Amino acid sequence: MTDPLAPLRERFRRRAADDLARLRLLMTGDLTANELRTLAHNMAGAAGTFGYAALSAAAMAIDDGYVAGGTPTREQLTLLERKLVEAAEDA
């Protein structure tokens, strides 16, 4: 049986590579907090849909932190980066 989500999952993986590049810009100071919040919020929902629970949780922790008025820690950013790498490299 063909996986009906396969084309969308592949597009998600390609987008994860783009999101990884954007996250790395943030980590060097070239992306605004609002851009990170949007990236994390969108990633939290999409990652879970395509079976990347750990990526979803990492993104959700950042999004939830913003909702609570905080900013992400270096550890949270590093975890999100690692999970994005895994998703982008998933074959």
C-alpha positions in Angstrom: 0.0 0.0 0.0 1.3 3.5 -0.9 1.7 6.0 1.9 -0.7 8.9 1.0 1.4 11.3 3.1 4.7 10.3 1.4 4.9 13.4 -0.9 3.9 15.7 2.0 6.4 14.1 4.3 9.2 14.6 1.7 8.2 18.2 1.3 8.4 18.5 5.1 11.9 17.1 5.1 13.0 19.6 2.5 11.5 22.4 4.5 13.2 21.1 7.6 16.5 21.7 5.8 15.5 25.3 5.0 14.3 25.8 8.6 17.6 24.5 9.8 19.4 27.1 7.8 17.1 29.8 9.2 17.6 28.6 12.8 21.4 28.7 12.3 21.0 32.4 11.2 19.2 33.0 14.5 22.0 31.4 16.4 24.4 33.8 14.8 22.1 36.8 15.5 20.7 37.2 12.0 17.1 36.2 12.6 14.6 38.0 14.8 12.9 36.5 17.8 9.6 36.8 16.0 10.9 34.8 13.1 12.1 32.1 15.5 8.8 32.1 17.3 7.0 31.6 14.0 9.4 28.9 12.9 9.0 27.0 16.2 5.2 27.4 16.2 4.8 26.0 12.7 7.4 23.3 13.3 5.6 22.1 16.5 2.5 21.2 14.6 3.9 20.0 11.3 6.6 17.8 12.8 4.1 15.8 14.9 1.9 15.3 11.9 4.7 13.6 10.0 6.0 11.4 12.8 8.8 13.6 14.2 7.6 13.7 17.8 11.0 14.7 19.3 11.3 17.6 16.8 7.7 18.6 17.6 8.4 18.6 21.3 11.6 20.6 20.9 9.8 23.2 18.9 6.8 23.3 21.2 9.1 24.0 24.2 10.4 27.1 22.5 6.9 28.2 21.4 5.5 27.6 24.9 8.4 29.6 26.3 7.5 32.6 24.1 3.9 32.3 25.1 4.9 32.5 28.8 7.0 35.6 28.0 10.4 34.0 28.0 13.1 33.4 25.4 14.7 30.1 24.4 17.8 28.9 26.1 20.9 27.9 24.2 20.1 24.3 25.1 16.6 24.5 23.6 18.0 26.0 20.4 20.7 23.3 20.2 18.1 20.5 20.7 15.9 22.0 18.0 18.9 22.2 15.7 19.8 18.6 16.3 16.2 17.4 15.7 15.9 19.5 12.5 19.2 17.9 11.2 17.7 14.4 11.9 14.5 15.3 10.1 16.3 16.8 7.1 18.6 13.8 6.8 15.8 11.2 7.3 15.5 9.1 4.2 
